[in-house]
Amino acid sequence: MLKEIVLQEEPDEEVVQTKLQLEREKLAGYQNKLKEAGLPVMVIFEGWGAAGKGSVIGKVIKNIDPRFFKVTSMEVAPTKEEKRYPFMHRYMKVIPEAGKFAFFDTFWMKEVVTGVRNRSFDEKAYRKRIESINGTERSLHDNGYLIVKFFFEIDKKEQKKRLKALEEDKNAKWRVSASDVDENKNYEEYEKIYDRFLEDTNQPATPWYIIDAKKKKWALLQVLTYLNQAIDIALKNRAVASQILQNPYPLVSMPKLSDVTLDDKCITEEEYEVKLKALQKELGELHNKLYRKKIPVIIAYEGWDAAGKGGNIKRIAGALDPRGYEVIPIASPEPHEKARHFLWRFWNHIPKDGHIAIFDRTWYGRVMVERLEGFCSENDWQRAYHEINEFEKELTDWGAVVIKFWVQIDNKTQLERFTERQNTPEKQWKITDEDWRNREKWDQYEDAVNEMLQKTSTAFAPWRILESNDKKYARIKALEIVIDEIKKATKEKDRG
Amino acid sequence: MLKEIVLQEEPDEEVVQTKLQLEREKLAGYQNKLKEAGLPVMVIFEGWGAAGKGSVIGKVIKNIDPRFFKVTSMEVAPTKEEKRYPFMHRYMKVIPEAGKFAFFDTFWMKEVVTGVRNRSFDEKAYRKRIESINGTERSLHDNGYLIVKFFFEIDKKEQKKRLKALEEDKNAKWRVSASDVDENKNYEEYEKIYDRFLEDTNQPATPWYIIDAKKKKWALLQVLTYLNQAIDIALKNRAVASQILQNPYPLVSMPKLSDVTLDDKCITEEEYEVKLKALQKELGELHNKLYRKKIPVIIAYEGWDAAGKGGNIKRIAGALDPRGYEVIPIASPEPHEKARHFLWRFWNHIPKDGHIAIFDRTWYGRVMVERLEGFCSENDWQRAYHEINEFEKELTDWGAVVIKFWVQIDNKTQLERFTERQNTPEKQWKITDEDWRNREKWDQYEDAVNEMLQKTSTAFAPWRILESNDKKYARIKALEIVIDEIKKATKEKDRG
C-alpha cells in the first residue's frame, strides 16, 4: 500500500530542530522567487481527522508574507447551491493566481472519500471523479501550476487518543465532528478507501506525500522539506515543455471552411418570419421543460467578425425566459483572469442546472486569437485542444447540453459588412481598427479555425456550422439545432 | 396611499400600440449612449405574484443587445450560506457595471416584506433594513447609478383569476408558489405591508413607479415609458453634482498626526518577546471563541509606506487559526472593479460570521490616493466620508467588530527605511519608484489623512493610531487593541 511504502524514519530531535530552521528560511526565501516567476502553488492537506493538519498549516504560513498566500478551508460537502454545478466547479473557482500560494485544508479527496463511505457514490461515480481529478491536476500542472499534496497519517490508537483528549477539553470539544468519531470507529474501512484514492490519484507530476503525523515537529519538517523540494524543482523546470497528449475522445469529421458553400444557404423573408415565430415559441416551451428537468445548457458562439453572432444570439435569447438564461460576452481577459488557468474565467460562468448560458465568444480564443497573436506559447495552444475537449467532457458528463456554433461567412461578405458599418453612424461602434487588422490575417485565422474544428469536434460536443452570408438562414438553423438538442436531452432524461 | 395616487389611465389600444413602437425604438437607441456615458442602470421589478413581471422583463430586454444587460432572478430568502453575511451583501454583489443594464426580478423589497409577513422581522429589524436600503440606493445614485423601481399592481380578484388559470394549466402549474397562494388569501394584510414599504423607500432620486398591470401591453408601455424617461434624465444630468450630506453619526475626536509623539513609544526587545508570546496565545484562544459565537471581525490597515503594516499584520495573523481568517491585500482596482461603485470590491471580501478579514489597505484609498491623484472627482471623495461611515455602520449593525489602524511613522523614519530597502537586495522588491513619488507628496497626504481621521472616526468604528517608529511597540499595541475589542464583543454577545 502506498501509505506504507513512503513513510520515512524520524531523525533525532536535535536534527529535526536544526533542519526545521533551515527549511523555514528556505520557504521564506522562495516567496519572492515565486512572485517573479509567476508560479502559482496549490498545497493540499488531506488525512485522518485530528492528525494535526490545521496546526501544521498554521506553522507553514508563518514563514510567508500574508500578501502571498490564502488558506481555504473547504467544506466537506458542497452546499445545496453548489450541488447545482459540476463537481469540479467549486474547486476550480478557488485556484490561486500566478505568484501566490493557496493552502487547502482538505480538498476534493475528502468529498470523494466521504461519498464512498456514505455509499452516495457508486463505483461508476467514483471512477468519474477520479478521472476529473486526475485530468484537472494534469491540466493545472501543464498550465504552470505546482500542486503539492500531503496525506497526514496516524494510526487508529493515536487517533483515538487525540479525539479523547479533545473531547475532554471544554474549549476544544466542538472541534470533534461526528465524522471524526465515525472514522475512528471504522478505521479499517476508511483506510481501504483512503488507500485506494491515494493510489488512484498518485500521478507523476502530482504525487502524494505521506506525512508521518505522530509528532508535530516531525510532521512540520516533512511538509516543509517536501514543499521546498517541489518548489525548487518547479522553479527550475518552468521552461520545460509538457508532452502533448493524444486525443482520447471520439471525433466527428468536419468539412474544411473552404468546402462550406454559403450562397445556396438562404431563405425568403416570408419563410423566415413564419419559421422564426414557430421555432421561438417551441424553444420557449422547451426552456420551461428543461428548467423543470434541471438540465443545464451551454451554447457557444464563435465566428468571423461581422458574421452575425449578435443577431443570432438575440433570436435564441428572445425565445427564452429571461430568468433562466444569461448571455456572457467574452472580451480579452483582465489581469486577475490572465493570472490563472485559461479556463478559470469560463468555470466562473457555468450555468446552474436548469439554466442556459450563451457565450458570445468562448474558451476557443486560446486556439485562435491567443495562438495567432502570440499571447500564449505554441505548446500552450497545442495542448489546449485536449484541455478544451476534457473541459467539455466534464460538462457533458455532468449532464449539460453543449452546443458549439461556428458562424461562417466568406471574405467578400465580411468586407461588405465592415464597409457598411463604417458608413452607418449608428453602427460605427461595432467596427474598430482591430477588426480591420484581424481581417488582414484572414488566411491564418482560416487555418487555425480549420484545425480547431478538426480537433475539437468531439462526439459529445461537436461543432455546428451556421452558414451566415444570409443571416436569416443562420438564425433559423441555429434555432432548429438548439431545439433538437434540447429535445434529445429531455427525452434522454425521461428514459434515464 | 402611494399606490392609489399614481395609477394612470389607460389609453385606447391603438394609441398603446403606436406608443409601444416608439418607446421600443427609443430604448434600443439608448443602449449605445449608455455605453458611451458609462451609465449603469438597475431596473427593479417588484409586485404581486402573477402580476406578469417576468413576461414584461422578457419583452423589455428584446430591445437590447444581450451584451448590454443581465437579468437576475433573486431568491426571496438568502441561502444558509448567504445568511452568514450582512443583509446587503448578496445585493451589492450583483450591481451592474458602468454602461450596462441589470434587471432584477424582485430585489430587497421581497425579502423584507416576506420577513415582515412571516413575523421573522420585528419593527426594529424592519426599520434597520429600510435604513440600509435607502442609504444604499442614495449612495448608488450619488455614485452614478440609475435605479428605476417598478411595483406591479393587480387587485385581489385579478390575482385570484390568474393563479387559478395557472393552476389549471398542466405546464404552468409549477409556477404557482405557496407564497403566491398565501398572498392572495391574505391580500389585505400584504397590501398594508407593501404600501408601507413603498412609502418608506420612495426617495426623490429613486422613486417608485406603480404599474397598472391588469393588461399586459399597457403594463409594458408604462414600464418602457418610465424607463426611457429616467434614462433620458440620467444621461442629461450626469454632470450635476450631488449634494454633500452632513454627518449624522457620532464622532470620536482624533489628534492631528503632527501631535502624535513617536519616539517615546518604544519597547525593549525582552519585553516585546514576552508580551508578544502571551498576547498571541490569548488572541488564538479568543479566535476560537468568536468562531463559536459567530462574530465577524474586520481589521483595516492604513498607514505610510514602510510604516510596518506588513509585519504588524503578520503578528496578528500568526496568532490566528488559518482556517478562520484571510488577509486581503488591496491594490489599484482592475477594470471590472473600477466600473462599479467604489465599495463593491470590498463588499466582495466581507468575512462571514465567525471569521476575520484583515485588509492590507482599504476603502480609504478613496479619500487618500484617489483624492490626491485625481482618480475621482472632488465631489466623489467629499461624499465618500459619509459613504464610508455608512458602510461601516452597516457592518457594525450586523454585529461585526470593525478595527481601523493608522500605522504612523515620521518623515525621517520613512526615509531611513526606504534607503535601507533600496540598499538591501532581498528587500528591493518592496520599494518602487511610486513609493518615492508618493513620498514627495508627504504634506498633501498628511492633510488628507488628518481630514480622514477627523471625519471617519465614528463611535462605532473609531480609528486607532499605531505609533510605529518602533515597529515592535506598534505590534504589541495592535495585538492589545484587537484582543480588547474582541473581548468586548464576546461579552456583549453573552449578555445580548
Contacts between the chains, C-beta under 8 A, distances in Angstrom:
chain1	res1	chain2	res2	distance
A	29	B	426	7.9
A	32	B	426	7.4
A	32	B	429	5.7
A	35	B	429	7.4
A	54	B	321	6.5
A	54	B	322	7.1
A	54	B	323	6.0
A	57	B	322	5.0
A	57	B	323	7.7
A	58	B	320	8.0
A	58	B	321	6.5
A	58	B	322	5.1
A	61	B	317	7.8
A	61	B	322	5.7
A	62	B	314	7.9
A	62	B	318	5.3
A	65	B	310	6.1
A	65	B	314	7.1
A	66	B	310	7.5
A	66	B	313	5.5
A	66	B	314	6.2
A	66	B	317	5.3
A	66	B	327	3.5
A	66	B	329	7.5
A	66	B	358	7.2
A	66	B	360	7.0
A	67	B	310	7.2
A	67	B	327	6.8
A	67	B	329	4.2
A	67	B	360	6.3
A	70	B	326	6.4
A	70	B	327	8.0
A	71	B	322	4.0
A	71	B	323	6.3
A	71	B	326	7.5
A	73	B	323	3.8
A	73	B	324	7.7
A	79	B	79	7.0
A	79	B	80	7.0
A	79	B	81	5.6
A	80	B	79	6.9
A	80	B	80	7.5
A	81	B	79	5.6
A	81	B	81	7.0
A	103	B	322	6.9
A	105	B	322	7.6
A	105	B	323	5.4
A	171	B	285	7.2
A	171	B	288	6.3
A	174	B	292	6.2
A	285	B	171	7.4
A	288	B	171	6.4
A	292	B	174	6.2
A	310	B	65	6.2
A	310	B	66	7.5
A	310	B	67	7.2
A	313	B	66	5.5
A	314	B	62	7.9
A	314	B	65	7.0
A	314	B	66	6.2
A	317	B	61	7.8
A	317	B	66	5.2
A	318	B	62	5.3
A	321	B	54	6.5
A	321	B	58	6.5
A	322	B	54	7.1
A	322	B	57	5.0
A	322	B	58	5.0
A	322	B	61	5.6
A	322	B	71	4.0
A	322	B	103	6.9
A	322	B	105	7.6
A	323	B	54	6.0
A	323	B	57	7.6
A	323	B	71	6.2
A	323	B	73	3.9
A	323	B	105	5.4
A	324	B	73	7.8
A	326	B	70	6.4
A	326	B	71	7.5
A	327	B	66	3.4
A	327	B	67	6.7
A	327	B	70	8.0
A	329	B	66	7.6
A	329	B	67	4.2
A	334	B	334	5.2
A	334	B	335	5.6
A	334	B	336	5.9
A	335	B	334	5.6
A	336	B	334	5.9
A	358	B	66	7.1
A	360	B	66	7.1
A	360	B	67	6.3
A	426	B	32	7.4
A	429	B	32	5.9
A	429	B	35	7.5
